Amino acid sequence: MADVVIRPYRPGDESGIADLIVPIQREEFDIPITYAEQPDLRDIPGFYQQGAGEFWVAVEGDRIVGTIALKDIGDGAAALRKMFVAASHRGVPHRLAARLLAVLLAHARDRALRAVYLGTTAKFLAAHRFYEKSGFSQITPDELPPSFPRMAVDTRFYFLTL
């Protein structure tokens, strides 16, 4: 097995990102969302790679096996988005989700961000446990900053102070 490398998004990654994310959403978790309904994926530089934001991919060989994104939402805050890991790379021994989150949080701290928010669906139970174990606290939708980019499928929200 080749080593997994985490690096920022670059042009040409789009199809690998879609091939990872959309099947997880639709087939694993039966979330009725399409690639077309995720405009952020069609313009990663314009949506994520602005201000303190970034989009990372985890690559093994030529296959994208994980993603995570940070959207700068202003006032020292950011939104964690698009955290997806291929089933083959979840859990021990890979710890890819933890590695992706560590890259994102280091980046956020380096850019003097003070808070990271995220939204997720009620169906991502393992993700809820992961975020809570990683120090995130559940909050109500009313506690989100007005600039937080909510998705229709998100029903559960978290916050981490940096």
N, C-alpha and C positions, 0 to 999 in steps of 0.2 A: 504494500500500500504506500502510495506517495504521501509526502508530508502535505498538510493543509497549510496554505499561506493565506493570511488575512491582509488584504490591500484595499486601497480606495477604488471605487468604481472608475472604469475608463470606457470610452466609446468601444462598442463591440460586445459589451457584457449583457446587453438588453435581453437577447433571447435566452441566455442561460439563467438570468434572473427570473424571467417569466416562467421558464420551464421548471424552476424550483418552487416559486411562490404559488402560482395559480393552482396546480394540482393539490398542494397541501390545503389550501383554502377550500377548494371545491370537492375534492375526493376524500381527503382524510376527515375533514370537519363539516362537510356538507353546508358550507357557507355560500349562498347564492351571489357570488361576485365574479365578475369577469375582468380580464386584463383591461378592456376598454373602459371599465368603471373605476380604474385606478390611474388617473392622469399623471400622478406623481411618478409612476414607473415609465411613462413615455417621455418624461423630461426630468431625469434625475439631476443633471447639472443645474437646471433652473429651479427645481423645487428643493433639493437638498444641499447642493454644494454652493451655498450662499452664506455669508456671514460666518458664524461659528459652526455651520452645518457640514455634514459629510455623509457619504454612503459607502459602506464597506462590503466587500464580498469575500467569502472564504472559498478558496479554490484548491481543488485536489487534482493535479494533472491539468486537464483542460475543462473540468467540470466544476460548476459553481455548486457548492454544497451548503452554503450558509450566507445569510445577508443580515445586515443591521444598518439602521440609518438614524441620523440625528438632524432634526429640523430646527434651526434657530427661529424661535418665535418672539424674540425681543425681550428687553428688560431683564437680561441675565438668565433667561429660561430657554429650555429647548424641549422638543418632543422626541422621544424614542419611538421609532417606527420601523416597520418591515423586518422584525426579528423572526427569521425563519431558518430552520436547520433541517437538512435532509434526514429522513428517518434512519438512514444508515450511519449517521454521524451524531446521533443524540446520545446523551448519557455517558457513562464511563465505558471505555477509557478515553473517549474523544474530548469530552468537556468543551465542545465547540461553542455552545451557547455562553458558557462562562468566559471563554476566551474572547468572543465577540463583544460581550458586555464590558469586559475589562478594557478593550481597545476604545470603545465608545466613551466610557467614563474618564479614561486618561485624557482623551482628546477634549472632552468637555471641561475638565479641570484645567488643562493647559490654556484654554481660551477664557478662563475666569468665569465660566457659567456658574450660577448658584443653585439651579434646580433643573431636574429632568422630570417630565411628565410622560405618561403613556396611557394609551387606551387599548383595550383588548376585548375579545368576545368572551362571553360566558363559557363557551365550549373549550377554550384553551386551558383546561384545568392544570396541566403540568406547568404551563407558563405562569399561572397564578402563583403556584408554589415556588417556582424559580425566582420570580420577582420579589416575593416576600422574603425568601431566604437571602436574597441579594441586598436587602435593606430597604426596599420600596414599601411604602404604606398605602393602603387602599384609601381612596378619597371619593367623594360624591361628584357627580358632574358639575354641580354648582361651584365646586372648589377649583375647577380648571380655569386657567387664564382665558380671557376672551379670544386671544390669538391662537389658542390651541386648535390644531386642525383635526376636528372630529370626523370619524368615518361612521356611516350609518350603522354598520355592524358592531361597532364598539358599544359595550354596555357596562364594562368594568374599567375603572381608572385608578392609576397609581401615581405616586409622587416620591422623589428622592431629593433630599437636600445634599448638595455637594460641599 
